[in-house]
């Protein structure tokens, strides 16, 4: 598939899988909108991958895809089955997922995918972690607090978000810096 077609394809996939899931669908739509804006901070060839991954990042929550009970890997496996390896890796590793795989004992399953670090993953983390569960814009600290409140301290999600907070902060800060630099570039 031509990378320029990826965002439209990804939106169609996400809509088919998540439309009936209420706030989850609202969150995904807002993350995709945020990703479109943030894409200005990326190299042009990475932009369609960011927007596609934003649409797809939570498809693993769809009941037909939920196998492990861990949405990054469940979603990434689906995206890979659709022939989209790079978006699958972005979905697998989005928003510090590696910390939760450690907490859940799913490191081997995550290792099926190639990790991608750098501006693209930072931008995906930024888009996800500055968008609340119902699609509202939030700052990272609000998003972290919301997740910590939603899960009890002994839950893998609670432990993982606590551990990943510094990494998430760095990704958000780097993306903000890239956005500022891109805004200062002459046209």
KOLVEX-294199 format. One record per residue: x, y, z of N, C-alpha, C in turn. Coordinates in nm, 4 decimals, decimal comma. Atoms other than C-alpha are relative to their C-alpha. Layout:
# KOLVEX-294199
[[X Y Z] [X Y Z] [X Y Z]]
...
//
This chain:
# KOLVEX-294199
[[0,0844 -0,1175 0,0000] [0,0000 0,0000 0,0000] [0,0894 0,1245 0,0000]]
[[-0,0691 -0,1287 0,0029] [0,1183 0,3497 -0,0799] [-0,0145 0,0633 0,1384]]
[[0,0100 -0,0603 -0,1333] [0,2046 0,5177 0,2537] [-0,1016 0,1134 0,0093]]
[[0,0974 -0,1088 -0,0024] [-0,0147 0,8144 0,1576] [-0,1422 -0,0506 0,0239]]
[[0,1323 0,0598 -0,0197] [-0,3147 0,5771 0,1694] [-0,0197 -0,0566 0,1402]]
[[0,0071 0,0626 -0,1319] [-0,2330 0,4449 0,5172] [-0,0982 0,0667 0,0961]]
[[0,0928 -0,0592 -0,0962] [-0,4237 0,7033 0,7237] [-0,1471 -0,0306 -0,0287]]
[[0,1396 0,0297 0,0347] [-0,7491 0,6490 0,5344] [-0,0325 -0,1460 0,0286]]
[[0,0188 0,1429 -0,0284] [-0,7119 0,2707 0,5527] [-0,0102 -0,0233 0,1511]]
[[-0,0019 0,0188 -0,1457] [-0,6294 0,2899 0,9251] [-0,1276 0,0533 0,0636]]
[[0,1251 -0,0550 -0,0529] [-0,9290 0,5126 0,9955] [-0,1154 -0,0960 -0,0248]]
[[0,1063 0,0958 0,0314] [-1,1562 0,2627 0,8211] [0,0073 -0,1232 0,0907]]
[[-0,0175 0,1154 -0,0887] [-1,0099 -0,0256 1,0238] [-0,0456 0,0332 0,1408]]
[[0,0353 -0,0401 -0,1363] [-1,0449 0,1617 1,3514] [-0,1500 0,0211 0,0144]]
[[0,1449 -0,0240 -0,0070] [-1,4005 0,2707 1,2740] [-0,0764 -0,1316 0,0030]]
[[0,0685 0,1298 0,0048] [-1,5046 -0,0849 1,1897] [0,0124 -0,0751 0,1331]]
[[-0,0257 0,0762 -0,1228] [-1,3547 -0,2189 1,5137] [-0,0402 0,0714 0,1281]]
[[0,0154 -0,0734 -0,1255] [-1,4123 0,0585 1,7670] [-0,1237 0,0888 0,0104]]
[[0,1121 -0,0938 -0,0007] [-1,7212 0,2598 1,6704] [-0,0968 -0,0246 0,1153]]
[[0,0969 0,0290 -0,1058] [-1,9416 0,0853 1,9263] [0,0566 0,0040 0,1408]]
[[-0,0628 0,0058 -0,1313] [-1,6968 0,1273 2,2133] [0,0021 0,1349 0,0728]]
[[0,0206 -0,1233 -0,0757] [-1,8082 0,4749 2,3306] [0,1221 0,0884 0,0102]]
[[-0,1130 -0,0891 -0,0233] [-1,5301 0,6764 2,4894] [0,1277 -0,0473 -0,0687]]
[[-0,1207 0,0504 0,0667] [-1,2634 0,4491 2,3404] [0,0066 0,0559 -0,1418]]
[[0,0033 -0,0524 0,1363] [-1,3722 0,5558 1,9911] [0,0226 0,1513 0,0005]]
[[-0,0225 -0,1444 -0,0109] [-1,3856 0,9218 2,0989] [0,1480 0,0293 0,0236]]
[[-0,1425 -0,0168 -0,0281] [-1,0330 0,8903 2,2386] [0,0817 -0,0204 -0,1276]]
[[-0,0777 0,0304 0,1207] [-0,9001 0,7325 1,9175] [-0,0159 0,1100 -0,1045]]
[[0,0208 -0,1080 0,0969] [-1,0565 0,9990 1,6961] [0,0797 0,1247 0,0389]]
[[-0,0733 -0,1185 -0,0460] [-0,9024 1,2737 1,9089] [0,1508 -0,0209 -0,0082]]
[[-0,1432 0,0283 0,0141] [-0,5611 1,1032 1,9147] [0,0408 0,0156 -0,1465]]
[[-0,0313 -0,0143 0,1429] [-0,5709 1,0857 1,5342] [0,0028 0,1472 -0,0410]]
[[0,0000 -0,1439 0,0304] [-0,6608 1,4563 1,5137] [0,1255 0,0662 0,0556]]
[[-0,1221 -0,0540 -0,0609] [-0,3770 1,5388 1,7514] [0,1227 -0,0424 -0,0827]]
[[-0,1126 0,0504 0,0795] [-0,1395 1,3221 1,5440] [0,0134 0,0771 -0,1312]]
[[-0,0057 -0,0793 0,1236] [-0,2311 1,5110 1,2260] [0,0696 0,1336 0,0257]]
[[-0,0627 -0,1283 -0,0329] [-0,1314 1,8365 1,3963] [0,1482 -0,0169 0,0318]]
[[-0,1372 0,0243 -0,0443] [0,1854 1,6933 1,5505] [0,0883 -0,0453 -0,1162]]
[[-0,0792 0,0530 0,1114] [0,2938 1,5408 1,2194] [0,0872 0,1067 -0,0647]]
[[-0,0817 -0,1085 0,0549] [0,4303 1,8816 1,1195] [0,1427 -0,0035 0,0542]]
[[-0,1328 0,0081 -0,0618] [0,7248 1,8036 1,3491] [0,0814 -0,1177 -0,0525]]
[[-0,0655 0,1199 0,0516] [0,8156 1,4895 1,1529] [0,0452 0,0180 -0,1442]]
[[-0,0375 0,0062 0,1412] [0,9875 1,4139 0,8272] [-0,1248 -0,0377 -0,0808]]
[[0,1206 0,0285 0,0788] [0,7254 1,4042 0,5490] [-0,0279 -0,1488 -0,0197]]
[[0,0226 0,1435 0,0230] [0,7791 1,0307 0,4897] [-0,0526 -0,0731 0,1232]]
[[0,0500 0,0632 -0,1227] [0,6905 0,9538 0,8546] [-0,1428 0,0408 0,0347]]
[[0,1306 -0,0554 -0,0369] [0,3696 1,1569 0,8703] [-0,1163 -0,0972 -0,0185]]
[[0,1132 0,0924 0,0135] [0,1302 0,8977 0,7251] [0,0062 -0,1153 0,1002]]
[[-0,0133 0,1081 -0,0983] [0,2697 0,6340 0,9626] [-0,0475 0,0457 0,1376]]
[[0,0474 -0,0527 -0,1281] [0,2035 0,8569 1,2621] [-0,1520 0,0016 0,0044]]
[[0,1459 -0,0112 -0,0004] [-0,1561 0,9257 1,1656] [-0,0638 -0,1388 -0,0035]]
[[0,0535 0,1372 0,0045] [-0,2188 0,5600 1,0783] [0,0123 -0,0672 0,1365]]
[[-0,0195 0,0626 -0,1309] [-0,0704 0,4423 1,4089] [-0,0927 0,0616 0,1048]]
[[0,0933 -0,0647 -0,0929] [-0,2820 0,6975 1,5960] [-0,1397 -0,0597 -0,0140]]
[[0,1308 0,0633 0,0205] [-0,5971 0,5537 1,4381] [-0,0025 -0,1420 0,0555]]
[[-0,0037 0,1428 -0,0325] [-0,4852 0,1989 1,5145] [0,0464 -0,0325 0,1417]]
[[-0,0691 0,0311 -0,1249] [-0,3190 0,2321 1,8552] [-0,0850 -0,0760 0,1013]]
[[0,0862 0,0672 -0,0980] [-0,6208 0,1039 2,0512] [-0,0912 -0,1068 -0,0605]]
[[0,0886 0,1012 0,0589] [-0,7765 -0,1467 1,8077] [0,0026 -0,1312 0,0767]]
[[-0,0078 0,1230 -0,0794] [-0,6602 -0,4253 2,0387] [-0,1046 -0,0091 0,1088]]
[[0,1121 0,0026 -0,0947] [-0,9456 -0,3273 2,2714] [-0,1264 -0,0595 -0,0626]]
[[0,1189 0,0543 0,0665] [-1,1965 -0,4486 2,0109] [-0,0199 -0,1449 0,0430]]
[[0,0221 0,1362 -0,0494] [-1,3573 -0,7657 2,1495] [0,0458 -0,1116 -0,0938]]
[[-0,0461 0,1104 0,0853] [-1,2851 -0,9760 1,8383] [0,1524 -0,0174 -0,0038]]
[[-0,1464 0,0064 0,0062] [-0,9118 -0,8956 1,8662] [0,0630 -0,0320 0,1350]]
[[-0,0520 0,0152 -0,1351] [-0,8738 -0,9316 2,2428] [0,0304 -0,1462 0,0292]]
[[-0,0453 0,1377 -0,0254] [-0,6710 -1,2516 2,2851] [0,0813 -0,0087 0,1287]]
[[-0,0883 0,0005 -0,1171] [-0,4043 -1,1704 2,5452] [-0,0547 0,0857 0,1139]]
[[0,0441 -0,0974 -0,0979] [-0,5975 -0,8990 2,7245] [0,0993 0,1140 0,0127]]
[[-0,0983 -0,1071 0,0031] [-0,3141 -0,6613 2,6345] [-0,0104 0,0665 -0,1363]]
[[0,0391 -0,0602 0,1271] [-0,4298 -0,4201 2,3670] [0,1153 0,0361 -0,0933]]
[[-0,1043 -0,0310 0,0979] [-0,0916 -0,3119 2,2230] [0,0404 -0,1206 -0,0854]]
[[-0,0403 0,1184 0,0769] [0,0062 -0,6659 2,1229] [-0,1183 -0,0573 -0,0772]]
[[0,1173 0,0496 0,0731] [-0,3468 -0,7778 2,0355] [-0,0251 0,0850 -0,1244]]
[[0,0200 -0,0886 0,1144] [-0,3830 -0,4728 1,8107] [0,1108 -0,0120 -0,1032]]
[[-0,1141 0,0109 0,0921] [-0,0349 -0,5051 1,6624] [-0,0078 -0,1288 -0,0821]]
[[0,0140 0,1262 0,0749] [-0,0992 -0,8667 1,5684] [-0,1034 0,0149 -0,1099]]
[[0,1023 -0,0237 0,1022] [-0,4144 -0,7599 1,3840] [0,0568 0,0851 -0,1142]]
[[-0,0549 -0,0897 0,1025] [-0,2350 -0,4773 1,2022] [0,1018 -0,0750 -0,0856]]
[[-0,0963 0,0819 0,0758] [0,0433 -0,7176 1,1033] [-0,0742 -0,0947 -0,0940]]
[[0,0771 0,0905 0,0860] [-0,2152 -0,9638 0,9685] [-0,0549 0,0725 -0,1222]]
[[0,0479 -0,0801 0,1124] [-0,3334 -0,6802 0,7455] [0,1149 0,0419 -0,0922]]
[[-0,1149 -0,0266 0,0851] [0,0173 -0,6578 0,5988] [0,0711 0,1313 0,0282]]
[[-0,0565 -0,1310 -0,0319] [0,1239 -0,3384 0,7765] [0,0994 -0,0106 0,1158]]
[[-0,1012 0,0299 -0,1019] [0,4462 -0,4132 0,9625] [0,0427 0,1227 0,0814]]
[[-0,0450 -0,1164 -0,0770] [0,5648 -0,0647 1,0556] [-0,1107 0,0536 0,0906]]
[[0,1063 -0,0410 -0,0921] [0,2262 0,0488 1,1897] [-0,0228 -0,1026 0,1119]]
[[0,0163 0,1026 -0,1044] [0,2051 -0,2836 1,3761] [0,1018 0,0212 0,1116]]
[[-0,1031 -0,0238 -0,1014] [0,5334 -0,2105 1,5536] [-0,0301 0,1250 0,0817]]
[[0,0364 -0,1217 -0,0722] [0,4180 0,1399 1,6425] [-0,1131 -0,0275 0,0992]]
[[0,1107 0,0367 -0,0893] [0,0949 0,0002 1,7883] [0,0522 -0,0833 0,1168]]
[[-0,0511 0,0895 -0,1045] [0,2852 -0,2675 1,9811] [0,0732 0,0749 0,1101]]
[[-0,0868 -0,0689 -0,0965] [0,5197 -0,0218 2,1505] [-0,0529 0,1365 0,0454]]
[[0,0468 -0,1354 -0,0295] [0,2987 0,2864 2,1853] [-0,0099 0,0280 0,1502]]
[[0,0201 -0,0539 -0,1352] [0,2978 0,4929 2,5042] [0,0592 -0,0853 0,1115]]
[[-0,0693 0,0738 -0,1055] [0,5482 0,2904 2,7016] [-0,0502 -0,1406 0,0231]]
[[0,0572 0,1342 -0,0149] [0,3850 -0,0470 2,6369] [0,1006 -0,1020 0,0522]]
[[-0,0997 0,0980 -0,0446] [0,7124 -0,2259 2,7072] [-0,0013 -0,0162 0,1517]]
[[0,0068 0,0098 -0,1457] [0,6722 -0,1457 3,0784] [-0,1149 -0,0905 0,0442]]
[[0,1134 0,0847 -0,0362] [0,3312 -0,3076 3,0907] [0,0239 -0,1450 -0,0401]]
[[-0,0297 0,1394 0,0360] [0,4563 -0,6146 2,9049] [0,0848 -0,0656 0,1076]]
[[-0,0811 0,0544 -0,1094] [0,7142 -0,6588 3,1785] [-0,0875 -0,0323 0,1200]]
[[0,0896 0,0213 -0,1140] [0,4461 -0,6234 3,4467] [-0,0923 -0,1201 -0,0220]]
[[0,0935 0,1089 0,0323] [0,2226 -0,8761 3,2684] [0,0702 -0,1309 -0,0384]]
[[-0,0721 0,1194 0,0418] [0,4959 -1,1233 3,1786] [-0,0195 -0,0321 -0,1476]]
[[0,0254 0,0179 0,1436] [0,4380 -1,0704 2,8045] [0,1159 0,0519 -0,0864]]
[[-0,1165 -0,0514 0,0728] [0,7892 -0,9670 2,7033] [0,0230 -0,0786 -0,1285]]
[[-0,0206 0,0839 0,1192] [0,8160 -1,2596 2,4607] [-0,0983 0,0381 -0,1110]]
[[0,1003 -0,0371 0,1000] [0,4923 -1,1572 2,2857] [0,0320 0,1350 -0,0639]]
[[-0,0371 -0,1309 0,0558] [0,6067 -0,7969 2,2462] [0,1219 -0,0121 -0,0908]]
[[-0,1228 0,0189 0,0790] [0,9385 -0,9213 2,1085] [-0,0282 -0,0478 -0,1423]]
[[0,0377 0,0353 0,1369] [0,7494 -1,0385 1,7979] [0,0137 0,1208 -0,0930]]
[[0,0013 -0,1239 0,0771] [0,7670 -0,6742 1,6867] [0,1310 0,0745 0,0191]]
[[-0,1229 -0,0783 -0,0037] [1,0594 -0,4479 1,6063] [-0,0291 0,1339 0,0667]]
[[0,0250 -0,1294 -0,0641] [1,0771 -0,1532 1,8451] [0,0437 0,1157 -0,0882]]
[[-0,0362 -0,1213 0,0732] [1,0828 0,1896 1,6897] [0,0075 0,1133 0,1010]]
[[-0,0184 -0,1168 -0,0852] [1,2247 0,4776 1,8883] [0,0280 0,1194 -0,0893]]
[[-0,0302 -0,1195 0,0758] [1,2749 0,8340 1,7772] [-0,1201 0,0908 -0,0138]]
[[0,1040 -0,1013 0,0113] [1,0598 1,1233 1,6630] [-0,1401 -0,0551 -0,0272]]
[[0,1317 0,0552 0,0315] [0,7778 0,9093 1,5235] [-0,0660 -0,0600 0,1233]]
[[0,0571 0,0588 -0,1215] [0,7271 0,7085 1,8440] [-0,0268 0,1081 0,1042]]
[[0,0240 -0,1112 -0,0927] [0,7659 1,0250 2,0504] [-0,1310 0,0708 -0,0344]]
[[0,1207 -0,0718 0,0423] [0,4916 1,1931 1,8461] [-0,1257 -0,0823 0,0273]]
[[0,1152 0,0852 -0,0313] [0,2576 0,8950 1,8856] [-0,0280 0,0025 0,1502]]
[[0,0160 -0,0079 -0,1453] [0,3184 0,8975 2,2604] [-0,0612 0,1346 0,0390]]
[[0,0534 -0,1336 -0,0261] [0,2541 1,2716 2,2658] [-0,1505 0,0039 -0,0309]]
[[0,1410 -0,0056 0,0401] [-0,0751 1,2355 2,0777] [-0,0883 -0,0809 0,0949]]
[[0,0778 0,0854 -0,0889] [-0,1960 0,9521 2,3021] [-0,0030 0,0544 0,1421]]
[[-0,0102 -0,0385 -0,1408] [-0,0757 1,0881 2,6342] [-0,0419 0,1441 0,0282]]
[[0,0580 -0,1326 -0,0203] [-0,2143 1,4392 2,5805] [-0,1468 0,0020 -0,0436]]
[[0,1410 0,0157 0,0337] [-0,5605 1,3060 2,4956] [-0,0638 -0,0875 0,1065]]
[[0,0665 0,0735 -0,1072] [-0,7937 1,1965 2,7727] [-0,0858 -0,1138 -0,0525]]
[[0,0753 0,1195 0,0391] [-1,0113 0,8854 2,7721] [-0,1267 0,0278 -0,0809]]
[[0,1194 -0,0342 0,0779] [-1,3118 1,0681 2,6228] [0,0328 0,0945 -0,1152]]
[[-0,0417 -0,0821 0,1124] [-1,1079 1,2623 2,3660] [0,0360 0,1427 0,0349]]
[[-0,0335 -0,1363 -0,0404] [-1,0464 1,5774 2,5671] [0,1513 0,0197 0,0019]]
[[-0,1420 -0,0340 -0,0079] [-0,7097 1,7544 2,5511] [0,0387 0,0103 0,1468]]
[[-0,0520 -0,0039 -0,1362] [-0,5061 1,7088 2,8681] [0,1517 0,0178 -0,0056]]
[[-0,1453 0,0009 -0,0101] [-0,1515 1,7617 2,9841] [0,0405 -0,1376 0,0520]]
[[-0,0479 0,1334 -0,0369] [0,0610 1,4557 3,0517] [-0,0302 -0,0333 0,1456]]
[[0,0211 0,0285 -0,1415] [0,0331 1,4867 3,4303] [-0,1459 -0,0345 0,0293]]
[[0,1416 0,0333 -0,0166] [-0,3482 1,4849 3,4079] [-0,0288 -0,1412 -0,0500]]
[[0,0225 0,1331 0,0583] [-0,3407 1,1775 3,1861] [0,0563 -0,1087 0,0912]]
[[-0,0608 0,0970 -0,0913] [-0,1024 0,9937 3,4206] [-0,0872 -0,0149 0,1246]]
[[0,0838 0,0035 -0,1206] [-0,3161 1,0878 3,7231] [-0,1307 -0,0746 -0,0259]]
[[0,1262 0,0671 0,0355] [-0,6311 0,9679 3,5455] [0,0201 -0,1509 -0,0075]]
[[-0,0270 0,1442 0,0107] [-0,4758 0,6286 3,4658] [0,0259 -0,0586 0,1389]]
[[-0,0298 0,0498 -0,1348] [-0,3413 0,5894 3,8194] [-0,1258 -0,0094 0,0856]]
[[0,1258 0,0029 -0,0748] [-0,6850 0,6697 3,9591] [-0,0910 -0,1146 -0,0460]]
[[0,0872 0,1017 0,0581] [-0,8582 0,4231 3,7274] [0,0391 -0,1419 0,0416]]
[[-0,0486 0,1342 -0,0312] [-0,6410 0,1243 3,8276] [0,0555 -0,0047 0,1424]]
[[-0,0541 0,0112 -0,1359] [-0,5598 0,0015 4,1792] [0,1520 -0,0188 -0,0022]]
[[-0,1466 0,0051 -0,0031] [-0,1933 0,0115 4,2899] [0,0613 -0,1353 -0,0349]]
[[-0,0573 0,1316 0,0301] [-0,1462 -0,3647 4,2480] [-0,0258 -0,0442 -0,1441]]
[[0,0308 0,0336 0,1389] [-0,2705 -0,3599 3,8867] [0,1235 0,0240 -0,0870]]
[[-0,1145 -0,0208 0,0902] [-0,0081 -0,4025 3,6098] [0,0000 0,1357 -0,0704]]
[[0,0067 -0,1296 0,0683] [-0,1325 -0,0854 3,4372] [0,0493 0,1102 0,0937]]
[[-0,0415 -0,0995 -0,0987] [-0,0863 0,1213 3,7533] [0,1518 -0,0033 0,0194]]
[[-0,1450 0,0130 -0,0198] [0,2627 -0,0145 3,8107] [0,0772 0,0448 -0,1241]]
[[-0,0693 -0,0340 0,1249] [0,3600 0,0269 3,4439] [-0,0011 0,1499 -0,0258]]
[[0,0057 -0,1444 0,0272] [0,2401 0,3870 3,4128] [0,0871 0,0756 0,1003]]
[[-0,0888 -0,0616 -0,0992] [0,4227 0,4747 3,7342] [0,1452 -0,0108 -0,0444]]
[[-0,1380 0,0216 0,0444] [0,7447 0,3263 3,5966] [0,0314 0,0770 -0,1280]]
[[-0,0261 -0,0602 0,1312] [0,7057 0,4735 3,2477] [-0,0129 0,1518 -0,0005]]
[[0,0245 -0,1438 -0,0027] [0,6164 0,8277 3,3556] [0,1212 0,0820 -0,0459]]
[[-0,1132 -0,0810 0,0472] [0,9736 0,9650 3,3123] [0,0256 -0,0138 -0,1508]]
[[-0,0209 0,0240 0,1434] [1,0029 0,8080 2,9649] [-0,1075 0,0714 -0,0812]]
[[0,1097 -0,0680 0,0678] [0,6624 0,9416 2,8640] [0,0228 0,1512 0,0020]]
[[-0,0284 -0,1436 -0,0118] [0,7584 1,2885 2,9910] [0,1062 0,0409 -0,1018]]
[[-0,1068 -0,0323 0,0953] [1,0771 1,2829 2,7822] [-0,0522 0,0009 -0,1437]]
[[0,0563 0,0059 0,1357] [0,8839 1,1814 2,4674] [-0,0874 0,1221 -0,0276]]
[[0,0864 -0,1177 0,0157] [0,6279 1,4581 2,5204] [0,0851 0,1258 -0,0130]]
[[-0,0868 -0,1185 0,0060] [0,9006 1,7154 2,5863] [0,0758 0,0085 -0,1327]]
[[-0,0716 -0,0020 0,1283] [1,0993 1,6128 2,2781] [-0,0942 0,0395 -0,1137]]
[[0,0961 -0,0342 0,1052] [0,7864 1,6388 2,0630] [-0,0342 0,1478 0,0058]]
[[0,0260 -0,1446 -0,0126] [0,7061 1,9839 2,2004] [0,1164 0,0811 -0,0591]]
[[-0,1176 -0,0699 0,0535] [1,0623 2,0925 2,1170] [0,0026 -0,0086 -0,1523]]
[[0,0024 0,0156 0,1470] [1,0298 1,9522 1,7630] [-0,1088 0,0865 -0,0625]]
[[0,1082 -0,0840 0,0500] [0,6970 2,1310 1,7174] [0,0423 0,1464 -0,0003]]
[[-0,0477 -0,1382 -0,0076] [0,8531 2,4586 1,8310] [0,1016 0,0286 -0,1097]]
[[-0,1012 -0,0170 0,1045] [1,1477 2,4107 1,5950] [-0,0666 0,0062 -0,1374]]
[[0,0688 0,0013 0,1302] [0,9130 2,3290 1,3049] [-0,0762 0,1305 -0,0216]]
[[0,0739 -0,1265 0,0120] [0,7062 2,6424 1,3780] [0,0940 0,1155 -0,0327]]
[[-0,0962 -0,1060 0,0252] [1,0225 2,8519 1,3574] [0,0739 -0,0129 -0,1319]]
[[-0,0645 0,0197 0,1300] [1,1313 2,7136 1,0189] [-0,0605 0,0949 -0,1022]]
[[0,0549 -0,0861 0,1057] [1,0989 2,9566 0,7281] [-0,0735 -0,0842 -0,1045]]
[[0,0794 0,0712 0,1009] [0,8437 2,8578 0,4687] [0,0674 0,0041 -0,1337]]
//
